């Protein structure tokens, strides 16, 4: 039996007036998602446990079969694993965004999607300035890392920058603000402006009409987690395909094989067809592959409804159609489609609502649902399931 799990990051949404009360999933042309729903079973997945923040880290950890309440330590350490930053027991890893600050506001959480080449020079400048406090690591584009030695920083309160776009930076600094550890991290963020504002990279970006990366934002901190390997937990060998360091980091800690796909990015321009091609190839050596696509989430954060619908349709046409055409080459297979969390256009950030999932299998029966969307899934035979039980449910359904 072969298993494929396709995760459309942030695909789920709320009914929108401009779509006549429909969601992007209900509006998009998605015959392959609908086919999976019509030929399989459907339900809702609670990927974010009560009391936890609706981050992609928590949500994807759930989908991969691990209870975030037990295993989650922060986003930073997951991305550290992806980029090869080995954490020691007393290390704390922060996610480090390059942002654009304008008139005291967090104007852009990704600095106009600064390129990785540009970011590398800015990271070098930060390391020269702040080497006494820790080390900055280059990731991808605006997504980078800062590691320092103080495990007590895990208890600090930090804010994802994409949650506070357009708001005053002073209102969302690391807390408690009077704590000496908070004071240090907030000072590093504040002083980063002096390092970055006149850097040649940013001067050139301004000349080109782009937003400069004129400040860093540190958040999502945590120590190294300790997780049981996926194969030991579920008895099958797995792989991941993604353009996002966070998902790759989860793969590292879970002992999954991270499949490199040339052209796979965490943005609209990702190579959808390449992800499908490499996923099918990976099944020659693996039992299960997670295919993660960030594009719908990026579009929703930007409030770009048209781009979100396009991303959903590209997942359907360029990934799912290719998978459904070729998976029959294996005697038995199971395929599932789901988001990790909703990212509603109206709020431009993640939401806590359960997400719709559909899965069909050569060995599983179907239910009465014929369409894949948030509303249809409520009538599915699977009901509401805790996120970390998804993998066991998939294996049981396909068994």
N, C-alpha and C positions, 0 to 999 in steps of 0.2 A: 504494500500500500504506500502510495506517495501522497504527501499533503502540501498544499500551497495556501498560504494566508496572505491576502493582499490588503494592506492597510493604507487607506486614503486619508492622510493626516488632516483632521479638521473638516472632513466632508459634511458632517451633519450640521444642520442649521435650524432656524426657526422659519415659520411661514412669513413671507414678505409681501407687503402691499404691492410693490412693483412687479411681483410675479403672480398677482391675483390670488394672494393667500396661499401660494404654494412655496415649498422649499426649493433650493437649488437641485437637490436630488430628484424631487418630483417634476422639475422642469427639464432637466437635462435628458438628452437622448442616450439611454443606457440599456440597450437590449441585452447585453451580456450579464450585467448585474441582475436585471429582471429575470433572465433565464436561470441563474443560480437560485434566486428566490423561488421561482415557480417550480423548479425541479428538486428543491431541497427543503430544508426547514429554516425557520426564522425566529428571531427573538430580539430582546434588548439586553445589552451588556453594561453593567455598572462598573466602568473601568476606574473610577475615582472613588476610593473608600470615603465614608463620611469623615469630615474634618480635615481632609487632605486637599492640597491645592490641585486644580485641574491642569497639571503640566503634562507635556508629552512624555516626560520621563516616567512619571507615576503610571500614566495610562498604558504605555507600551510595555512596561514591566508587568502590569496586570495581564495584558494580552498574551505575553510570552509564558504565562503560567506561574507567576510568582507574586505572592501577597505583598504589596508595598508596605503594609504596616510592619511586616517582619524584615524585609530586605532593603527598603529604600533608605539611603543615607544622604542623598542630595544629587543634583544634576552634574555639578562640577566633576566629581570623581568618575562618573560614567564617561564623560567626554575625555577625561585624562587617559582612560584606558584606550580609547580610540586612537589618540594621537601619539601614543607611546610614552606618555609621562608616567613612569612608575612611582606610585605613592608609597611612602613609608608609613609606619603605624601612627606617627605623630603629625603627618601632613594633612592639610586641609586644601582642597581644590575648589576654587571659585570659577564659575563661568565668567568670562570677560568679553563683554560686547564693546565694539566701537560704536559710539552713538554720535548724533549731531545735536548739540545744545544750541538753542537760539533764544535770546532774551530771557534766560533763566528757565526755559521750558525744555523738557525732553522732546525735541521736535521729531526725531527719527531714531528708532531703536536699532537700525542696521547701517547708519551712515550711507544711505543711498546704495546699499549692497556693494560696499567697497570690495575690490578684488583681493584675492589671496596674495597676489604679488605685492600690491600696495600695503596690505596689512603686515606683511613680513618686515618691511622697513620700519613701520611704526612700532612693532613688537621689539625690534632691536633697540630702538630709541628708549622705549620704556624700561628695558632691562638695564641699559646703561644708567638710567636715572634712579631706579628703585631696587638695585641689586641687593641692598642691605636688608630688604624686607621680604624678599621671595623671588620667584622666577616666573616670567611670562612665557607661555608656549603658544606658538602659531597653530591655529586650527584651520578653518576654512572661512574665507570672507570675513564677515563681522564676528563670527563665532570663535572665540579664542579662550585662553585659560590662564589663570594665575594661581600658583601654588606657594603656600607659606607653611611654616612650622608652628602651629598653635591649634591643637585639637579642640580647645575650648571655643574656637570661633564657630564651631558647628551650631551652637545655640543662638547665634545672632539672627536677627530677622532681616531678610533681604527681599527685594521686590523685583520680579521679572520686568524688564524695561518695556516689553511689548504690552504690558498691562496698564501703563501710565503715560502713553504717548499724548503729548499736548498738555501735560500737567507740570506744575513747578517741580523742579528737581529737589529743591529744599524740603519738600513735603514727603519725599520717598527715600531718604538716605537710610543707611544701615542703622538698625535700632537694637538695643536702647542707645540713644545718641550720646549719653553721658558715660557709657562704658568705655574703658580705655581701648578695648579691641575694636569697638565700633569707630572710635575716634581715629584710630590708625587707618582703617580701611577707607573711611570717608575722606581722610586727608589725602590718601593716595589717589582717589578718584578726582578730588578737587585739583590737586597739583598736576595731574595728567594733562590738564588744559594748557598749562605753561609749556609742556613738552611737545604737545601736538599742534597747537594753533598755528605756529609758523614753520612747521616741518615742510620741507620741499614737496612731499607727497600731497599735503593738504593745500598748499599754495597752487599747485598745478590743478588739483580738483576744482578749486574755486574758479580758476581761469577757464576751465572747461565747462563751467556751469553746473558742476556737481556739488552736492553737500559735503563739506569736510568732515572727517572723523576727528572731531575736536575735543572728545572726552571719552574716557572709558567708564563702563558700568559693571561693577562686580556684584555677583548674585549667585544663587543656587549652590552655595557652598556645602561641603560635606567631606567626611573621611572615606577611606577605602571600604567598600562593602564586602561582605562575605556571603557568597551565594553558591548553592549546590549546582554542579553542572547539569545542563539540560538533559544530557543523555542519561545521567544517573537518576534524574528525577522522573523522566518519562520513557526511558528505554529506547529512544530513537535518536538518530543523528540529524542535527539541524544546521541551517545556514541562514544568513541575512543578506539582503540586497537593499542598499540605501545610499543616499548622498549626504546623510546627516551624521555627524560624529556621535551624537547622543545614542543613536540606535546601534552604531558600530561598537560603542563602548559597552552597551548591554550585551552584545554578542560576545565580546571578549570575556566578560565576567561569567557568562553562562556557558562558555566553551563552544559557542556556535562558530561556524566558519563564515567570516566576512568576505563575501564575493565582490571583488572590485569590478565595476562596470565602467569602462571609459565613457565619459559624457554624462554620468549620473551625478546630478547636482541636487542641492536642496532648494531649487528654485523652479520657475516656470519652464526653463529651458532644458530640464532634465531629459535624458534619453529614455523615454518610456519603452520603446521597442527593444532597446538594448537590455533593459531590466528583464523583460519577458524572455528574451533569448538566453541570457545568462542564467535565469532561474531554471529554465528547462534543462540546460546543460548541467546545472548543479545537482539536479535530481538523479543523475547517474551515480553520484557518490553519497548523496544525502537522502534522508527519508522525508524531510520537511524543509520548506524554505519560506521565510518571511520576506515579502516584498513591500517595502515602505516607500511612499511617495509624499513628499512634503508640499508639493505645489498648491493643493487646495487650501492648506493652512496659511501659506504665504499670501495668497490672494485675499483670504478673509481678513487677515491682519491689516492689509492695505485697504480694506473696504471695497475691493474690486469685484463686484458681482459677476460681470461678464467673464473675467479671467477665472473665477472659481468654477463657473459652469463649464468653461472650456477644459479646465484641468480634470474635472470629473469625467467628462466625455472622452478625454484622451486616455485616462485610466481604463475606461470601458473598451475603447476601440483598439488601443495600441498594446495594452497589457492583457486584459481579460480575453479578448477575442483570440489572440495568439495562443494563450494558455489553453483555452477550451478547444481550439483546433488541434493542438498537439498532445495534450495530456492523455487522450485515448491510446497513444502509443504504449502507455503503461497499462498493464492488465487492470489494476484497480487504483483509483485516485480519489482524493477529496479536495475540494477547493472552497475557500471562504472569503467573503468580502466584508469589510467593516472599516469605520473610522476609529481613531484612538479616542477622540473626544469631539464634541461639537466646537466649532469656531464660528459663531454667528456673525454675519455681516454687520448686523445692527450694533454690536458691541465691540467688534474687531479684536476680540480676545477669546480665550478658552472658557467653556461653560461646563457645569457639573452634570448636565443631563445624561442619562444612559444613551448609548448609541445603538443603532440598528445593525444587526448582523444576519447574514444569510450564509448557509453552507449546504453544498450538495455533494453526494458521493455515489460511486458505483455500487456501494453496498448499503446505502441508507435510503429510507423512504422519504416522502415529502409531506407537506402540510397544505393548507388551503390558501396560502399567500401566493399572489402572482406577481407582485411588484416589489422592488427594493427601494424602500424609503422609510423615513422616521415613523410615519403613521401606520403604514402597512405592517411593519414589524411588530406593532403592539398586538396584532391578532395571531402572531406566530405560535407554534406549538411549544417553543422553548421558554416562553415567558420571560421573566427578568432574572438574569444570572449575574453573580458576582464575577468581576473581570478575571480574577486569577484562576477561576474554574473553567475558563474558556477552552484551554488546550485539552484538558481531560474530557470535556464535553465533546470536542471535535473527535478525539480518538475513540470515545465510546460510541458516538454516532456512526463512525466509519468502520467500527470493528465487526 
